[in-house]
Amino acid sequence: MDGETKYDESRMLGFRPSFKAVTLVIVAIWIGITALYGLLKPISDGCIMTYMYPTYIPISSTGEASSAKYGLYLYHEGWRKIDFHEHLKKLSGIPVLFIPGNGGSYKQVRSLAAESDRAFQGGPFERTFYQGAYLAPEVGRADMYIASFQLPNQYSYRLDWFAVDLGGEHSAMDGRILEEHTEYVVYAIDRILDQYKESRGAQVREGAAGTGSLPNSVILVGHSMGGFVARAATIHPCLRKSAVETILTLSCPHQLPPVALQPSLGRYYESINEEWRKGYEVQTSRTGHYVSSLALSHVVVVSVSGGYNDYQVWSKLESLDGIVPPTHGFMISSTGMKNVWLSMEHQAILWCNQLVVQVSHTLLSLIDSRTGQPFIDTQQRLAIFTRMLCCGIPQSFNWKMHSQSSWSTTVPVKDVRDPSGSQLHALLGCPSNVHWNDDVLERDLYIQTTTVTILAMDGRRRWLDIQKLGSNGKGHFIFVTNLAPGSGVRLHLWPEKGMQNSDLPPSKKVLEVTSKMVQIPAGPAPRLSLEVRLSKHLHLLYFSCILRK
């Protein structure tokens, strides 16, 4: 018995370490699975899915060597079966070429193309969807065009969406793959423009009168690495002159490759970006004489970032700083895009309905109804992008030091119209009296942060010492409220607290800043319906303060 007992005890002692090891392994596996699920699960970003009836029409190749392993397709929206040959003969819209990114598919064009077709048939949205964007002085480089821009009553030309099939190759891995994609995109642009000539010839042979002039340029829309390929194709020596004038990129790393696994990738990026910098520089001779015009003076580039939910490409990499001057392009985050207000994943930016609808209407607005071509003037195209995409809230605070004079210090009144003739829902006018009774002074609240939120009337004033806050590196403050500006809440800048009894008139000692507030929606409009629901809204004030002694 004693021998059996000792044997059992030894077994138990040996089992305990094994049990602990198994437990640790199970816990480690559980933590790993949980972490992996948290990384891969879809992020709830508020995006609405886009639906479509896609058909992809192959465009025949001319036998070029560069087109051997790739393909070109024309998108058609609709559930009815169509004759590809007859459809190509009727081609008469504005060509747009979609370039997929790393491992992407040409079929990813379907959301943008489908919503563009619906936008063309349904016409522009109400003007209230776009009012106020031109008030943002962050993009003052095109102020004149922004202020004079008028939304069309209807779209005269549809967008013909083409897409290149790059075989799902991983272009983010090797510079040589990027070069091959660039060469094929150059070929695809030529092939698209030639296809319109062939279609016009077929129409003439059948006795049909061609409408509008033949397109001489193609709008490029690139996702991820496809956006960089679009820029590389624009400066390719084999590209037709002025064949690309407008580029829109979605979640594209412009500055550097996200992961430079091959030295060739970094070198290719460096060479392309250097060519772009030179393209916007004035070329002069050794004697200082003007030699030629800017090589890229006709090209406008807009980079759209997915924001903080895009964990594959950082927003910093999507910036155009140092590559494209502010006079010819800008970057905007989807979180600050008008009617979108959402951050989205790297792939979701291609199907998020709020974004693709806004992009579709923007591209349709680029077309000059008189010529049937995108507007020639770069500043006019840039102004349209600004008006259609940028909201009234600035992307940064840097512009205020240079543009304070452009802001009116008077409060808007009712029945105000913008330069396009549209009715503006102006803020209520504020009374001129800025005096408070002495018995309410002891109820004042003193705010020590740069963010103030007021969601109910309490009859109490808030004071911020902006000079003190500025000494801590804060050059701005943010005020958020759901009260009506002017009647519900007012904001003033004072030289210092306690100067109310001065002999100076209120207009000299107090600066009214209530007029600087902009209205923001509580969330994205559901499917961007024609009815704008802003029954619950907030008013937001961004303001940079400069104290003058």
Summary of the structure (lengths in Angstrom):
residues: 549
radius of gyration: 29.1
end to end distance: 99.5
largest distance: 110.7
contacts: 1631
relative contact order: 0.11
helix: 38%
strand: 17%
